[in-house]
Every structure is written in structure tokens, then in C-alpha cells.
Amino acid sequence: MDPTTGLTQAESRELENRLNKRQVKEFMNLFGNLVDNCFTSCVDDFTSKALSGRETGCISRCVLKSMATQTRLSERFAELNASMSAELQNKPR
Amino acid sequence: MDSEAVKKAIIKQVQLESNMNNAKQLIEKINENCFQRCVPKPGSTLSSSESTCATSCMEKYMAAWNLVNASYVKRIQQEVHNNGFAT
């Protein structure tokens, strides 16, 4: 029995498995939404079956921009979180 | 090794299930998207132009999916290469 979490080893393993599965699902959701967004923004013409050069370039750039945005957003979120918890620690005097 | 074989079987099963989930999600998105784009006014039958549009839409969506996959993997690899380890 782990004193810090109160879980047995089997339970910890099970928890870890479930968290992993959820993370994978979350990632697949993100991926699906990414494709959806980039497709909607970049592809307008359905008269041909193949992606044109313009659409291909657009989608590649869309992916890179989305990834950069996500990175920046998580950085900012972490910064905010850190400043909020620092505030909370300073409050009770 | 028996346990090795069991492990491999489990990994294969999980991969199969996750691939099926991928495919299911992909098809749902395609349906939603292509119907919205190609069938502006619902009628009683699918006209030939709507049908062609839907076919092209699906082909394009899958090509886009592959492209996003490739770009994403390339970017991640670049990131790993730059940092020297997986973040």
C-alpha cells in the first residue's frame, strides 16, 4: 500500500493504464479536430478528387500554425497557473 | 515465450481497436463535413452533382488527413531532434 496515494500497486497500475488510455483518446480527438479545421479552412473546390498544390501548402501551414499556437497556449497557461499559485501561497499571512 | 506471445497479442488487439476507433471518428467527420458542404438543400434524392461532390470531398478529406499526419510526425521528429529527447 503506497502511503502517499493510498493505492495498492495493482490499483496504481490500473490507474496509470486508464490515464494513458484517456490521454490517447484526447490526443486522437485533438488530431481529428485539427484535420477538420484545416480542411474547412483550406479546401473549397470539390470539382477534382485530388488536393491542389495550393490546398496542400495551406494544410501544411495550417498544421504548423496550430501546433505552434497550442505550444504557446500551454506555455501561457503554465505561466498563469504558476503566478496564481504563488499568489495563493502569499495570501494567508 | 508464452508471456511474450500473450503480450504481443494484447498489443495487436489494442492497436486494432484504436485503429478502428480512428477510422470510425474519421468517417463521422467526413460525413458531417461533406454533407454540410455538398448538400446545401436537402431533397428527396441525391443528385449526381451532389454525389460527385461527396466523392471528391471524401477523397480530399482523406488526403488531408494523411497530409496532417505526415506534417505532424515531421514536426514532432524535428522537435525531438532539436531537444535531443522526447518532451
N, CA and C atoms of all chains as a GROMACS GRO file, in nm:
protein
  540
    1MET      N    1   0.087  -0.120   0.000
    1MET     CA    2   0.000   0.000   0.000
    1MET      C    3   0.089   0.123   0.000
    2ASP      N    4   0.072   0.205  -0.099
    2ASP     CA    5   0.153   0.325  -0.112
    2ASP      C    6   0.100   0.431  -0.015
    3PRO      N    7   0.181   0.474   0.081
    3PRO     CA    8   0.130   0.568   0.183
    3PRO      C    9   0.092   0.702   0.124
    4THR      N   10   0.160   0.744   0.014
    4THR     CA   11   0.131   0.878  -0.039
    4THR      C   12  -0.002   0.883  -0.111
    5THR      N   13  -0.037   0.775  -0.182
    5THR     CA   14  -0.163   0.783  -0.257
    5THR      C   15  -0.270   0.691  -0.200
    6GLY      N   16  -0.232   0.598  -0.112
    6GLY     CA   17  -0.331   0.507  -0.055
    6GLY      C   18  -0.376   0.400  -0.153
    7LEU      N   19  -0.299   0.378  -0.261
    7LEU     CA   20  -0.340   0.277  -0.360
    7LEU      C   21  -0.244   0.160  -0.355
    8THR      N   22  -0.297   0.040  -0.378
    8THR     CA   23  -0.208  -0.075  -0.393
    8THR      C   24  -0.138  -0.066  -0.528
    9GLN      N   25  -0.039  -0.154  -0.544
    9GLN     CA   26   0.037  -0.148  -0.668
    9GLN      C   27  -0.050  -0.180  -0.789
   10ALA      N   28  -0.137  -0.279  -0.770
   10ALA     CA   29  -0.227  -0.316  -0.881
   10ALA      C   30  -0.318  -0.200  -0.917
   11GLU      N   31  -0.365  -0.131  -0.812
   11GLU     CA   32  -0.455  -0.018  -0.837
   11GLU      C   33  -0.381   0.096  -0.907
   12SER      N   34  -0.256   0.120  -0.864
   12SER     CA   35  -0.178   0.225  -0.930
   12SER      C   36  -0.159   0.195  -1.077
   13ARG      N   37  -0.131   0.066  -1.103
   13ARG     CA   38  -0.110   0.027  -1.243
   13ARG      C   39  -0.236   0.049  -1.324
   14GLU      N   40  -0.350   0.009  -1.261
   14GLU     CA   41  -0.478   0.025  -1.330
   14GLU      C   42  -0.505   0.172  -1.358
   15LEU      N   43  -0.477   0.255  -1.258
   15LEU     CA   44  -0.498   0.399  -1.275
   15LEU      C   45  -0.412   0.454  -1.388
   16GLU      N   46  -0.285   0.409  -1.387
   16GLU     CA   47  -0.195   0.456  -1.491
   16GLU      C   48  -0.245   0.415  -1.628
   17ASN      N   49  -0.291   0.289  -1.639
   17ASN     CA   50  -0.346   0.243  -1.767
   17ASN      C   51  -0.460   0.330  -1.814
   18ARG      N   52  -0.551   0.359  -1.720
   18ARG     CA   53  -0.669   0.438  -1.758
   18ARG      C   54  -0.629   0.579  -1.800
   19LEU      N   55  -0.534   0.638  -1.725
   19LEU     CA   56  -0.490   0.772  -1.762
   19LEU      C   57  -0.426   0.771  -1.900
   20ASN      N   58  -0.347   0.668  -1.928
   20ASN     CA   59  -0.284   0.658  -2.060
   20ASN      C   60  -0.388   0.650  -2.169
   21LYS      N   61  -0.487   0.562  -2.147
   21LYS     CA   62  -0.593   0.545  -2.248
   21LYS      C   63  -0.663   0.677  -2.273
   22ARG      N   64  -0.691   0.748  -2.161
   22ARG     CA   65  -0.762   0.875  -2.177
   22ARG      C   66  -0.678   0.975  -2.254
   23GLN      N   67  -0.547   0.973  -2.226
   23GLN     CA   68  -0.458   1.065  -2.295
   23GLN      C   69  -0.456   1.036  -2.445
   24VAL      N   70  -0.453   0.906  -2.478
   24VAL     CA   71  -0.452   0.869  -2.620
   24VAL      C   72  -0.580   0.914  -2.687
   25LYS      N   73  -0.693   0.892  -2.617
   25LYS     CA   74  -0.822   0.934  -2.673
   25LYS      C   75  -0.823   1.085  -2.694
   26GLU      N   76  -0.774   1.155  -2.593
   26GLU     CA   77  -0.770   1.301  -2.600
   26GLU      C   78  -0.689   1.346  -2.721
   27PHE      N   79  -0.574   1.280  -2.739
   27PHE     CA   80  -0.489   1.317  -2.850
   27PHE      C   81  -0.559   1.292  -2.982
   28MET      N   82  -0.626   1.178  -2.994
   28MET     CA   83  -0.695   1.148  -3.120
   28MET      C   84  -0.806   1.248  -3.146
   29ASN      N   85  -0.872   1.293  -3.040
   29ASN     CA   86  -0.973   1.398  -3.056
   29ASN      C   87  -0.913   1.525  -3.112
   30LEU      N   88  -0.798   1.566  -3.050
   30LEU     CA   89  -0.730   1.686  -3.096
   30LEU      C   90  -0.694   1.673  -3.243
   31PHE      N   91  -0.640   1.555  -3.277
   31PHE     CA   92  -0.598   1.533  -3.415
   31PHE      C   93  -0.716   1.546  -3.510
   32GLY      N   94  -0.826   1.480  -3.474
   32GLY     CA   95  -0.944   1.486  -3.559
   32GLY      C   96  -0.993   1.627  -3.579
   33ASN      N   97  -0.996   1.705  -3.469
   33ASN     CA   98  -1.040   1.844  -3.480
   33ASN      C   99  -0.945   1.925  -3.565
   34LEU      N  100  -0.814   1.893  -3.553
   34LEU     CA  101  -0.716   1.965  -3.633
   34LEU      C  102  -0.743   1.944  -3.781
   35VAL      N  103  -0.760   1.817  -3.818
   35VAL     CA  104  -0.787   1.788  -3.960
   35VAL      C  105  -0.914   1.858  -4.005
   36ASP      N  106  -1.017   1.852  -3.921
   36ASP     CA  107  -1.144   1.915  -3.953
   36ASP      C  108  -1.128   2.063  -3.981
   37ASN      N  109  -1.060   2.133  -3.887
   37ASN     CA  110  -1.041   2.276  -3.901
   37ASN      C  111  -0.963   2.311  -4.026
   38CYS      N  112  -0.850   2.242  -4.047
   38CYS     CA  113  -0.766   2.275  -4.161
   38CYS      C  114  -0.837   2.243  -4.291
   39PHE      N  115  -0.911   2.135  -4.293
   39PHE     CA  116  -0.986   2.102  -4.414
   39PHE      C  117  -1.089   2.210  -4.444
   40THR      N  118  -1.164   2.249  -4.341
   40THR     CA  119  -1.267   2.351  -4.362
   40THR      C  120  -1.207   2.482  -4.409
   41SER      N  121  -1.091   2.521  -4.352
   41SER     CA  122  -1.033   2.649  -4.391
   41SER      C  123  -0.968   2.644  -4.528
   42CYS      N  124  -0.915   2.530  -4.566
   42CYS     CA  125  -0.827   2.528  -4.683
   42CYS      C  126  -0.889   2.472  -4.810
   43VAL      N  127  -0.992   2.389  -4.796
   43VAL     CA  128  -1.040   2.318  -4.914
   43VAL      C  129  -1.179   2.365  -4.951
   44ASP      N  130  -1.191   2.426  -5.070
   44ASP     CA  131  -1.318   2.481  -5.111
   44ASP      C  132  -1.376   2.417  -5.236
   45ASP      N  133  -1.287   2.362  -5.318
   45ASP     CA  134  -1.327   2.325  -5.452
   45ASP      C  135  -1.337   2.174  -5.464
   46PHE      N  136  -1.458   2.126  -5.488
   46PHE     CA  137  -1.476   1.982  -5.495
   46PHE      C  138  -1.496   1.930  -5.635
   47THR      N  139  -1.446   2.005  -5.734
   47THR     CA  140  -1.462   1.955  -5.870
   47THR      C  141  -1.356   1.852  -5.905
   48SER      N  142  -1.243   1.852  -5.832
   48SER     CA  143  -1.143   1.750  -5.859
   48SER      C  144  -1.129   1.661  -5.736
   49LYS      N  145  -1.069   1.543  -5.758
   49LYS     CA  146  -1.059   1.447  -5.650
   49LYS      C  147  -0.930   1.458  -5.571
   50ALA      N  148  -0.832   1.526  -5.628
   50ALA     CA  149  -0.703   1.535  -5.560
   50ALA      C  150  -0.683   1.675  -5.505
   51LEU      N  151  -0.601   1.684  -5.398
   51LEU     CA  152  -0.572   1.814  -5.340
   51LEU      C  153  -0.483   1.893  -5.434
   52SER      N  154  -0.518   2.018  -5.457
   52SER     CA  155  -0.434   2.102  -5.543
   52SER      C  156  -0.309   2.143  -5.465
   53GLY      N  157  -0.211   2.198  -5.538
   53GLY     CA  158  -0.088   2.243  -5.473
   53GLY      C  159  -0.115   2.348  -5.368
   54ARG      N  160  -0.206   2.440  -5.402
   54ARG     CA  161  -0.240   2.547  -5.307
   54ARG      C  162  -0.298   2.490  -5.179
   55GLU      N  163  -0.390   2.392  -5.195
   55GLU     CA  164  -0.456   2.334  -5.078
   55GLU      C  165  -0.355   2.257  -4.993
   56THR      N  166  -0.264   2.187  -5.060
   56THR     CA  167  -0.162   2.112  -4.986
   56THR      C  168  -0.077   2.205  -4.901
   57GLY      N  169  -0.028   2.314  -4.965
   57GLY     CA  170   0.053   2.408  -4.890
   57GLY      C  171  -0.024   2.468  -4.774
   58CYS      N  172  -0.151   2.502  -4.803
   58CYS     CA  173  -0.236   2.561  -4.699
   58CYS      C  174  -0.249   2.468  -4.580
   59ILE      N  175  -0.274   2.339  -4.606
   59ILE     CA  176  -0.293   2.245  -4.496
   59ILE      C  177  -0.165   2.228  -4.416
   60SER      N  178  -0.051   2.218  -4.486
   60SER     CA  179   0.076   2.204  -4.412
   60SER      C  180   0.098   2.321  -4.319
   61ARG      N  181   0.076   2.442  -4.372
   61ARG     CA  182   0.096   2.561  -4.290
   61ARG      C  183  -0.004   2.564  -4.174
   62CYS      N  184  -0.126   2.521  -4.204
   62CYS     CA  185  -0.230   2.518  -4.100
   62CYS      C  186  -0.186   2.431  -3.983
   63VAL      N  187  -0.131   2.312  -4.015
   63VAL     CA  188  -0.088   2.221  -3.909
   63VAL      C  189   0.021   2.285  -3.826
   64LEU      N  190   0.121   2.344  -3.893
   64LEU     CA  191   0.232   2.404  -3.820
   64LEU      C  192   0.184   2.517  -3.730
   65LYS      N  193   0.095   2.600  -3.784
   65LYS     CA  194   0.044   2.711  -3.703
   65LYS      C  195  -0.034   2.662  -3.584
   66SER      N  196  -0.119   2.559  -3.605
   66SER     CA  197  -0.198   2.506  -3.493
   66SER      C  198  -0.108   2.452  -3.385
   67MET      N  199  -0.003   2.380  -3.425
   67MET     CA  200   0.087   2.324  -3.325
   67MET      C  201   0.157   2.435  -3.249
   68ALA      N  202   0.202   2.539  -3.323
   68ALA     CA  203   0.271   2.649  -3.256
   68ALA      C  204   0.176   2.719  -3.159
   69THR      N  205   0.050   2.737  -3.201
   69THR     CA  206  -0.049   2.800  -3.114
   69THR      C  207  -0.070   2.720  -2.987
   70GLN      N  208  -0.085   2.587  -3.004
   70GLN     CA  209  -0.106   2.502  -2.887
   70GLN      C  210   0.010   2.512  -2.790
   71THR      N  211   0.132   2.512  -2.846
   71THR     CA  212   0.250   2.521  -2.760
   71THR      C  213   0.247   2.650  -2.681
   72ARG      N  214   0.222   2.762  -2.752
   72ARG     CA  215   0.225   2.892  -2.686
   72ARG      C  216   0.116   2.899  -2.579
   73LEU      N  217  -0.003   2.844  -2.613
   73LEU     CA  218  -0.113   2.848  -2.518
   73LEU      C  219  -0.079   2.769  -2.392
   74SER      N  220  -0.017   2.652  -2.408
   74SER     CA  221   0.016   2.576  -2.287
   74SER      C  222   0.124   2.644  -2.205
   75GLU      N  223   0.218   2.709  -2.274
   75GLU     CA  224   0.319   2.784  -2.200
   75GLU      C  225   0.254   2.893  -2.117
   76ARG      N  226   0.166   2.967  -2.183
   76ARG     CA  227   0.099   3.078  -2.116
   76ARG      C  228   0.015   3.028  -1.998
   77PHE      N  229  -0.055   2.915  -2.022
   77PHE     CA  230  -0.137   2.856  -1.917
   77PHE      C  231  -0.053   2.820  -1.797
   78ALA      N  232   0.066   2.760  -1.824
   78ALA     CA  233   0.155   2.724  -1.715
   78ALA      C  234   0.202   2.849  -1.640
   79GLU      N  235   0.232   2.955  -1.716
   79GLU     CA  236   0.274   3.079  -1.650
   79GLU      C  237   0.166   3.133  -1.559
   80LEU      N  238   0.042   3.136  -1.611
   80LEU     CA  239  -0.070   3.185  -1.532
   80LEU      C  240  -0.090   3.102  -1.406
   81ASN      N  241  -0.086   2.970  -1.425
   81ASN     CA  242  -0.102   2.877  -1.314
   81ASN      C  243   0.000   2.903  -1.206
   82ALA      N  244   0.127   2.921  -1.251
   82ALA     CA  245   0.234   2.944  -1.156
   82ALA      C  246   0.211   3.073  -1.078
   83SER      N  247   0.171   3.179  -1.151
   83SER     CA  248   0.152   3.307  -1.081
   83SER      C  249   0.032   3.299  -0.987
   84MET      N  250  -0.072   3.224  -1.026
   84MET     CA  251  -0.189   3.212  -0.940
   84MET      C  252  -0.155   3.137  -0.812
   85SER      N  253  -0.080   3.028  -0.826
   85SER     CA  254  -0.048   2.951  -0.705
   85SER      C  255   0.051   3.027  -0.618
   86ALA      N  256   0.139   3.108  -0.680
   86ALA     CA  257   0.229   3.191  -0.599
   86ALA      C  258   0.148   3.291  -0.519
   87GLU      N  259   0.044   3.348  -0.584
   87GLU     CA  260  -0.043   3.442  -0.515
   87GLU      C  261  -0.111   3.377  -0.396
   88LEU      N  262  -0.163   3.257  -0.419
   88LEU     CA  263  -0.234   3.185  -0.313
   88LEU      C  264  -0.142   3.157  -0.196
   89GLN      N  265  -0.014   3.130  -0.228
   89GLN     CA  266   0.078   3.098  -0.121
   89GLN      C  267   0.111   3.222  -0.039
   90ASN      N  268   0.110   3.339  -0.106
   90ASN     CA  269   0.146   3.461  -0.035
   90ASN      C  270   0.032   3.516   0.047
   91LYS      N  271  -0.092   3.477   0.011
   91LYS     CA  272  -0.209   3.537   0.075
   91LYS      C  273  -0.220   3.514   0.226
   92PRO      N  274  -0.232   3.387   0.272
   92PRO     CA  275  -0.255   3.368   0.415
   92PRO      C  276  -0.137   3.416   0.499
   93ARG      N  277  -0.147   3.532   0.559
   93ARG     CA  278  -0.037   3.590   0.637
   93ARG      C  279  -0.078   3.606   0.784
   94MET      N  280   0.844  -1.778  -2.591
   94MET     CA  281   0.798  -1.745  -2.457
   94MET      C  282   0.647  -1.725  -2.460
   95ASP      N  283   0.580  -1.785  -2.368
   95ASP     CA  284   0.435  -1.775  -2.369
   95ASP      C  285   0.388  -1.635  -2.334
   96SER      N  286   0.450  -1.577  -2.230
   96SER     CA  287   0.406  -1.444  -2.188
   96SER      C  288   0.434  -1.342  -2.297
   97GLU      N  289   0.544  -1.361  -2.371
   97GLU     CA  290   0.576  -1.270  -2.483
   97GLU      C  291   0.467  -1.275  -2.587
   98ALA      N  292   0.425  -1.399  -2.618
   98ALA     CA  293   0.321  -1.415  -2.720
   98ALA      C  294   0.192  -1.348  -2.675
   99VAL      N  295   0.161  -1.366  -2.545
   99VAL     CA  296   0.038  -1.305  -2.493
   99VAL      C  297   0.048  -1.153  -2.502
  100LYS      N  298   0.166  -1.102  -2.463
  100LYS     CA  299   0.185  -0.957  -2.468
  100LYS      C  300   0.165  -0.905  -2.609
  101LYS      N  301   0.227  -0.976  -2.705
  101LYS     CA  302   0.216  -0.933  -2.845
  101LYS      C  303   0.072  -0.934  -2.891
  102ALA      N  304   0.001  -1.039  -2.849
  102ALA     CA  305  -0.140  -1.049  -2.890
  102ALA      C  306  -0.220  -0.932  -2.834
  103ILE      N  307  -0.192  -0.897  -2.709
  103ILE     CA  308  -0.265  -0.786  -2.646
  103ILE      C  309  -0.234  -0.656  -2.718
  104ILE      N  310  -0.105  -0.633  -2.746
  104ILE     CA  311  -0.066  -0.509  -2.814
  104ILE      C  312  -0.136  -0.501  -2.949
  105LYS      N  313  -0.138  -0.614  -3.020
  105LYS     CA  314  -0.202  -0.615  -3.152
  105LYS      C  315  -0.351  -0.580  -3.138
  106GLN      N  316  -0.415  -0.640  -3.037
  106GLN     CA  317  -0.557  -0.616  -3.016
  106GLN      C  318  -0.584  -0.469  -2.988
  107VAL      N  319  -0.501  -0.412  -2.901
  107VAL     CA  320  -0.520  -0.271  -2.866
  107VAL      C  321  -0.502  -0.182  -2.989
  108GLN      N  322  -0.399  -0.216  -3.069
  108GLN     CA  323  -0.376  -0.137  -3.190
  108GLN      C  324  -0.493  -0.147  -3.285
  109LEU      N  325  -0.546  -0.269  -3.298
  109LEU     CA  326  -0.661  -0.289  -3.386
  109LEU      C  327  -0.779  -0.205  -3.340
  110GLU      N  328  -0.804  -0.210  -3.208
  110GLU     CA  329  -0.917  -0.134  -3.156
  110GLU      C  330  -0.896   0.015  -3.176
  111SER      N  331  -0.774   0.062  -3.154
  111SER     CA  332  -0.751   0.205  -3.168
  111SER      C  333  -0.759   0.246  -3.314
  112ASN      N  334  -0.715   0.158  -3.405
  112ASN     CA  335  -0.730   0.188  -3.548
  112ASN      C  336  -0.876   0.196  -3.586
  113MET      N  337  -0.955   0.104  -3.531
  113MET     CA  338  -1.098   0.107  -3.563
  113MET      C  339  -1.163   0.233  -3.513
  114ASN      N  340  -1.122   0.275  -3.393
  114ASN     CA  341  -1.176   0.400  -3.340
  114ASN      C  342  -1.138   0.518  -3.426
  115ASN      N  343  -1.011   0.518  -3.472
  115ASN     CA  344  -0.965   0.622  -3.563
  115ASN      C  345  -1.053   0.628  -3.685
  116ALA      N  346  -1.070   0.508  -3.747
  116ALA     CA  347  -1.148   0.502  -3.870
  116ALA      C  348  -1.290   0.550  -3.846
  117LYS      N  349  -1.346   0.509  -3.732
  117LYS     CA  350  -1.485   0.549  -3.702
  117LYS      C  351  -1.494   0.700  -3.690
  118GLN      N  352  -1.400   0.759  -3.615
  118GLN     CA  353  -1.404   0.903  -3.596
  118GLN      C  354  -1.385   0.975  -3.729
  119LEU      N  355  -1.291   0.922  -3.810
  119LEU     CA  356  -1.265   0.983  -3.940
  119LEU      C  357  -1.391   0.983  -4.025
  120ILE      N  358  -1.458   0.868  -4.029
  120ILE     CA  359  -1.578   0.859  -4.113
  120ILE      C  360  -1.687   0.952  -4.063
  121GLU      N  361  -1.701   0.961  -3.931
  121GLU     CA  362  -1.802   1.054  -3.877
  121GLU      C  363  -1.774   1.196  -3.924
  122LYS      N  364  -1.646   1.237  -3.914
  122LYS     CA  365  -1.611   1.374  -3.952
  122LYS      C  366  -1.635   1.396  -4.101
  123ILE      N  367  -1.597   1.295  -4.180
  123ILE     CA  368  -1.618   1.308  -4.325
  123ILE      C  369  -1.766   1.327  -4.355
  124ASN      N  370  -1.849   1.241  -4.293
  124ASN     CA  371  -1.993   1.252  -4.315
  124ASN      C  372  -2.045   1.390  -4.286
  125GLU      N  373  -2.009   1.437  -4.166
  125GLU     CA  374  -2.057   1.568  -4.123
  125GLU      C  375  -2.015   1.677  -4.219
  126ASN      N  376  -1.884   1.683  -4.242
  126ASN     CA  377  -1.825   1.787  -4.325
  126ASN      C  378  -1.879   1.786  -4.467
  127CYS      N  379  -1.872   1.669  -4.530
  127CYS     CA  380  -1.905   1.663  -4.672
  127CYS      C  381  -2.054   1.683  -4.695
  128PHE      N  382  -2.136   1.638  -4.600
  128PHE     CA  383  -2.279   1.664  -4.616
  128PHE      C  384  -2.306   1.813  -4.608
  129GLN      N  385  -2.242   1.878  -4.510
  129GLN     CA  386  -2.261   2.023  -4.497
  129GLN      C  387  -2.220   2.097  -4.623
  130ARG      N  388  -2.105   2.056  -4.679
  130ARG     CA  389  -2.052   2.130  -4.794
  130ARG      C  390  -2.124   2.098  -4.924
  131CYS      N  391  -2.161   1.971  -4.940
  131CYS     CA  392  -2.207   1.929  -5.072
  131CYS      C  393  -2.358   1.927  -5.089
  132VAL      N  394  -2.431   1.922  -4.980
  132VAL     CA  395  -2.577   1.912  -4.992
  132VAL      C  396  -2.640   2.033  -4.926
  133PRO      N  397  -2.642   2.146  -4.993
  133PRO     CA  398  -2.693   2.268  -4.930
  133PRO      C  399  -2.843   2.264  -4.906
  134LYS      N  400  -2.917   2.203  -5.003
  134LYS     CA  401  -3.062   2.196  -4.984
  134LYS      C  402  -3.105   2.050  -4.990
  135PRO      N  403  -3.143   1.994  -4.878
  135PRO     CA  404  -3.180   1.852  -4.880
  135PRO      C  405  -3.305   1.829  -4.963
  136GLY      N  406  -3.293   1.735  -5.059
  136GLY     CA  407  -3.409   1.700  -5.140
  136GLY      C  408  -3.442   1.554  -5.112
  137SER      N  409  -3.523   1.494  -5.196
  137SER     CA  410  -3.561   1.356  -5.168
  137SER      C  411  -3.457   1.256  -5.219
  138THR      N  412  -3.380   1.295  -5.322
  138THR     CA  413  -3.273   1.207  -5.370
  138THR      C  414  -3.143   1.285  -5.380
  139LEU      N  415  -3.034   1.208  -5.391
  139LEU     CA  416  -2.903   1.271  -5.406
  139LEU      C  417  -2.877   1.291  -5.554
  140SER      N  418  -2.865   1.416  -5.597
  140SER     CA  419  -2.841   1.441  -5.739
  140SER      C  420  -2.701   1.394  -5.776
  141SER      N  421  -2.676   1.383  -5.906
  141SER     CA  422  -2.547   1.330  -5.949
  141SER      C  423  -2.435   1.426  -5.913
  142SER      N  424  -2.464   1.557  -5.919
  142SER     CA  425  -2.359   1.653  -5.885
  142SER      C  426  -2.326   1.644  -5.737
  143GLU      N  427  -2.430   1.626  -5.654
  143GLU     CA  428  -2.405   1.611  -5.510
  143GLU      C  429  -2.325   1.485  -5.483
  144SER      N  430  -2.357   1.381  -5.558
  144SER     CA  431  -2.286   1.254  -5.541
  144SER      C  432  -2.139   1.269  -5.578
  145THR      N  433  -2.114   1.336  -5.692
  145THR     CA  434  -1.974   1.358  -5.734
  145THR      C  435  -1.901   1.440  -5.630
  146CYS      N  436  -1.971   1.546  -5.584
  146CYS     CA  437  -1.912   1.634  -5.483
  146CYS      C  438  -1.874   1.554  -5.360
  147ALA      N  439  -1.965   1.466  -5.315
  147ALA     CA  440  -1.938   1.388  -5.194
  147ALA      C  441  -1.817   1.298  -5.214
  148THR      N  442  -1.808   1.237  -5.332
  148THR     CA  443  -1.692   1.150  -5.359
  148THR      C  444  -1.563   1.229  -5.354
  149SER      N  445  -1.560   1.341  -5.427
  149SER     CA  446  -1.439   1.424  -5.426
  149SER      C  447  -1.406   1.470  -5.286
  150CYS      N  448  -1.512   1.510  -5.212
  150CYS     CA  449  -1.491   1.558  -5.075
  150CYS      C  450  -1.424   1.452  -4.991
  151MET      N  451  -1.472   1.329  -5.002
  151MET     CA  452  -1.415   1.222  -4.921
  151MET      C  453  -1.269   1.198  -4.958
  152GLU      N  454  -1.241   1.193  -5.089
  152GLU     CA  455  -1.104   1.172  -5.132
  152GLU      C  456  -1.014   1.281  -5.077
  153LYS      N  457  -1.062   1.404  -5.088
  153LYS     CA  458  -0.982   1.517  -5.043
  153LYS      C  459  -0.961   1.515  -4.892
  154TYR      N  460  -1.068   1.478  -4.819
  154TYR     CA  461  -1.056   1.476  -4.673
  154TYR      C  462  -0.952   1.374  -4.630
  155MET      N  463  -0.956   1.256  -4.696
  155MET     CA  464  -0.859   1.153  -4.658
  155MET      C  465  -0.718   1.196  -4.695
  156ALA      N  466  -0.703   1.261  -4.811
  156ALA     CA  467  -0.572   1.311  -4.847
  156ALA      C  468  -0.525   1.414  -4.744
  157ALA      N  469  -0.618   1.498  -4.700
  157ALA     CA  470  -0.585   1.598  -4.599
  157ALA      C  471  -0.544   1.531  -4.469
  158TRP      N  472  -0.616   1.425  -4.430
  158TRP     CA  473  -0.583   1.352  -4.308
  158TRP      C  474  -0.441   1.298  -4.316
  159ASN      N  475  -0.408   1.236  -4.430
  159ASN     CA  476  -0.273   1.183  -4.447
  159ASN      C  477  -0.169   1.293  -4.439
  160LEU      N  478  -0.200   1.406  -4.502
  160LEU     CA  479  -0.107   1.517  -4.503
  160LEU      C  480  -0.084   1.571  -4.362
  161VAL      N  481  -0.194   1.587  -4.287
  161VAL     CA  482  -0.181   1.636  -4.149
  161VAL      C  483  -0.097   1.540  -4.067
  162ASN      N  484  -0.123   1.410  -4.085
  162ASN     CA  485  -0.046   1.307  -4.016
  162ASN      C  486   0.103   1.323  -4.045
  163ALA      N  487   0.136   1.333  -4.176
  163ALA     CA  488   0.276   1.344  -4.215
  163ALA      C  489   0.340   1.470  -4.159
  164SER      N  490   0.270   1.584  -4.172
  164SER     CA  491   0.326   1.710  -4.121
  164SER      C  492   0.348   1.703  -3.972
  165TYR      N  493   0.249   1.648  -3.900
  165TYR     CA  494   0.257   1.638  -3.755
  165TYR      C  495   0.377   1.556  -3.713
  166VAL      N  496   0.390   1.436  -3.775
  166VAL     CA  497   0.502   1.348  -3.740
  166VAL      C  498   0.635   1.416  -3.770
  167LYS      N  499   0.642   1.484  -3.886
  167LYS     CA  500   0.767   1.551  -3.923
  167LYS      C  501   0.803   1.656  -3.819
  168ARG      N  502   0.702   1.733  -3.776
  168ARG     CA  503   0.726   1.840  -3.680
  168ARG      C  504   0.772   1.783  -3.547
  169ILE      N  505   0.706   1.675  -3.503
  169ILE     CA  506   0.742   1.613  -3.375
  169ILE      C  507   0.886   1.561  -3.383
  170GLN      N  508   0.920   1.500  -3.497
  170GLN     CA  509   1.056   1.447  -3.512
  170GLN      C  510   1.158   1.559  -3.504
  171GLN      N  511   1.121   1.672  -3.568
  171GLN     CA  512   1.208   1.788  -3.564
  171GLN      C  513   1.230   1.833  -3.420
  172GLU      N  514   1.118   1.837  -3.346
  172GLU     CA  515   1.123   1.879  -3.206
  172GLU      C  516   1.214   1.787  -3.126
  173VAL      N  517   1.197   1.656  -3.145
  173VAL     CA  518   1.279   1.559  -3.072
  173VAL      C  519   1.426   1.578  -3.109
  174HIS      N  520   1.449   1.599  -3.238
  174HIS     CA  521   1.586   1.616  -3.285
  174HIS      C  522   1.649   1.739  -3.223
  175ASN      N  523   1.568   1.848  -3.214
  175ASN     CA  524   1.623   1.972  -3.158
  175ASN      C  525   1.652   1.960  -3.010
  176ASN      N  526   1.560   1.892  -2.939
  176ASN     CA  527   1.577   1.886  -2.795
  176ASN      C  528   1.662   1.769  -2.750
  177GLY      N  529   1.682   1.673  -2.836
  177GLY     CA  530   1.764   1.559  -2.801
  177GLY      C  531   1.691   1.453  -2.721
  178PHE      N  532   1.566   1.481  -2.679
  178PHE     CA  533   1.488   1.379  -2.610
  178PHE      C  534   1.341   1.410  -2.630
  179ALA      N  535   1.258   1.311  -2.605
  179ALA     CA  536   1.113   1.333  -2.622
  179ALA      C  537   1.062   1.413  -2.506
  180THR      N  538   0.985   1.519  -2.535
  180THR     CA  539   0.932   1.604  -2.426
  180THR      C  540   0.801   1.545  -2.372
   0.00000   0.00000   0.00000
